């Protein structure tokens, strides 16, 4: 998988409809305890909310980081949650999610719920990387000012006060202290892209919208989009002591609004040069850490690929395949210049 657009970056959260599968297979699974909202005074299932609007009935079951929702009116089941947490029995997602572990987790999903990748029609998906940075996480987050004209806003998510994101129409770029979330001894910084409106992403990349289609495409666009996002971050190096308007997010917002794109790029280049020559060059070092981590996560050789198509039907292999799916280790530096 050395194509420029094709490279596995760990998937965390996903949300999608279960298709081409009898809902009763999910509903009757002994591991799932489906519950439904009930009026505790009358014992009835509410069909109208307090504003007089009808409520669609929904049965919900949760299992090891995954949520299953069944809608009787449409006879449809939806799956959401962290596939990474599911790998860890719902406990956490701060470890590295190697490609081989991703495949093992999909096999586990099939074994427990009969759900194959071709049965998951994706609506949303998140992919990202955990790294152990070379400087304190707080310094990195506070130095990240703007992404594609949108400020990084500090968001209170309850479990983590060191959580920043830049929100766009089709996706959200997140940066946060994963070690604070799980109180780990080792500092863990997470960069993550939450892809909303996944159908539009699929259309742009000319791929289908099931999880199997994404895998068949070798995760087309994941690496490209991820590094593009990183390179769009306006970062004012924490060791840069220059007295300059470049450290003010409002300056960059006004620059984007009132001048040409070429002028914005000119000043971005000047800031990057200042970061390298007079700062600690920390963002380039972060990019290098992320590159090394992606290399490591893809440095796998699978003796067999357990999911394959036979005509239009996906089957699970029980024997080794003749062709190997090999992930070669390559070294590419993604600078910000």
WOWO-V577060 format. One record per pair of residues at least 6 apart in sequence whose C-alpha atoms are under 6 Angstrom apart, sorted by sequence separation. I is the first residue (numbers start at 0). J is the second residue. D is the distance in whole Angstrom. If there is no record, write none. Layout:
<<I | J | D> <I | J | D>>
This chain:
<<37 | 43 | 6> <47 | 53 | 4> <60 | 66 | 6> <69 | 75 | 6> <109 | 115 | 5> <144 | 150 | 6> <145 | 151 | 6> <165 | 171 | 6> <274 | 280 | 5> <307 | 313 | 6> <37 | 44 | 5> <46 | 53 | 6> <47 | 54 | 5> <60 | 67 | 5> <69 | 76 | 4> <84 | 91 | 5> <144 | 151 | 6> <165 | 172 | 5> <307 | 314 | 6> <46 | 54 | 5> <59 | 67 | 6> <68 | 76 | 6> <84 | 92 | 5> <154 | 162 | 6> <164 | 172 | 6> <178 | 186 | 5> <59 | 68 | 5> <68 | 77 | 5> <83 | 92 | 6> <153 | 162 | 6> <154 | 163 | 6> <164 | 173 | 4> <178 | 187 | 5> <306 | 315 | 5> <58 | 68 | 6> <67 | 77 | 6> <153 | 163 | 4> <163 | 173 | 6> <177 | 187 | 5> <305 | 315 | 5> <58 | 69 | 5> <67 | 78 | 5> <152 | 163 | 5> <163 | 174 | 5> <177 | 188 | 6> <235 | 246 | 6> <305 | 316 | 5> <57 | 69 | 6> <66 | 78 | 6> <151 | 163 | 6> <152 | 164 | 5> <163 | 175 | 6> <176 | 188 | 5> <57 | 70 | 5> <66 | 79 | 5> <151 | 164 | 5> <162 | 175 | 4> <175 | 188 | 6> <56 | 70 | 6> <65 | 79 | 6> <66 | 80 | 6> <151 | 165 | 5> <161 | 175 | 6> <175 | 189 | 5> <65 | 80 | 4> <150 | 165 | 6> <161 | 176 | 6> <174 | 189 | 6> <64 | 80 | 6> <149 | 165 | 6> <174 | 190 | 5> <303 | 319 | 5> <64 | 81 | 6> <173 | 190 | 6> <303 | 320 | 5> <86 | 104 | 6> <173 | 191 | 5> <172 | 191 | 6> <64 | 84 | 5> <172 | 192 | 5> <303 | 323 | 6> <64 | 85 | 5> <159 | 180 | 5> <171 | 192 | 6> <302 | 323 | 6> <63 | 85 | 5> <158 | 180 | 6> <171 | 193 | 5> <35 | 58 | 5> <170 | 193 | 5> <301 | 324 | 6> <34 | 58 | 5> <170 | 194 | 5> <33 | 58 | 6> <34 | 59 | 5> <63 | 88 | 5> <64 | 89 | 4> <170 | 195 | 5> <300 | 325 | 5> <33 | 59 | 5> <63 | 89 | 4> <169 | 195 | 5> <300 | 326 | 6> <33 | 60 | 4> <169 | 196 | 6> <299 | 326 | 5> <32 | 60 | 5> <298 | 326 | 6> <31 | 60 | 6> <297 | 326 | 6> <298 | 327 | 6> <298 | 328 | 5> <294 | 328 | 6> <236 | 274 | 5> <239 | 277 | 6> <239 | 278 | 4> <238 | 278 | 5> <238 | 279 | 5> <236 | 278 | 6> <283 | 334 | 6> <131 | 186 | 6> <131 | 187 | 5> <130 | 187 | 6> <130 | 188 | 5> <17 | 76 | 6> <129 | 188 | 6> <17 | 77 | 6> <129 | 189 | 4> <16 | 77 | 4> <128 | 189 | 6> <15 | 77 | 6> <128 | 190 | 6> <15 | 78 | 5> <127 | 190 | 5> <14 | 78 | 6> <127 | 191 | 4> <14 | 79 | 4> <126 | 191 | 6> <13 | 79 | 6> <126 | 192 | 6> <13 | 80 | 6> <125 | 192 | 6> <12 | 80 | 5> <125 | 193 | 4> <12 | 81 | 4> <125 | 194 | 6> <11 | 81 | 5> <124 | 194 | 5> <11 | 82 | 5> <123 | 194 | 6> <11 | 83 | 5> <123 | 195 | 5> <123 | 197 | 5> <122 | 197 | 5> <147 | 231 | 6> <146 | 231 | 6> <146 | 232 | 5> <9 | 96 | 6> <121 | 208 | 6> <145 | 232 | 6> <120 | 208 | 6> <121 | 209 | 6> <145 | 233 | 5> <120 | 209 | 4> <144 | 233 | 6> <119 | 209 | 5> <144 | 234 | 6> <119 | 210 | 6> <143 | 234 | 5> <117 | 209 | 6> <142 | 234 | 6> <142 | 235 | 5> <116 | 210 | 5> <117 | 211 | 5> <116 | 211 | 5> <18 | 118 | 5> <17 | 118 | 5> <17 | 119 | 5> <16 | 119 | 6> <15 | 119 | 6> <16 | 120 | 5> <144 | 248 | 6> <15 | 120 | 5> <230 | 335 | 5> <15 | 121 | 4> <14 | 121 | 6> <15 | 122 | 5> <14 | 122 | 6> <14 | 123 | 5> <13 | 123 | 6> <13 | 124 | 4> <12 | 124 | 6> <12 | 125 | 5> <11 | 125 | 6> <10 | 125 | 6> <11 | 126 | 6> <10 | 126 | 4> <9 | 126 | 5> <9 | 127 | 6> <97 | 296 | 5> <7 | 218 | 6> <5 | 217 | 5> <6 | 218 | 6> <5 | 218 | 5> <5 | 219 | 5> <4 | 219 | 5> <4 | 220 | 5> <6 | 222 | 6> <4 | 223 | 5> <0 | 326 | 6>>
